Amino acid sequence: MLITDREELQQYNTSQRLWQGIPGIEISDKGRLFAVLYSGGTKE
């Protein structure tokens, strides 16, 4: 979903977030993809 309404986007500003997700992606020698999303919660 793509949100284009600037007023609605305000709720996603950095100052409103309690935590930040940390993405990662890796590819093996045989071409298999691995993806991960880590979050430390409110105490990260």
Secondary structure, 3 states (H helix, E strand, C coil): CCCCCHHHHHHHCHHHCCCCCEEEEEECCCCCEEEEEECCHHHC
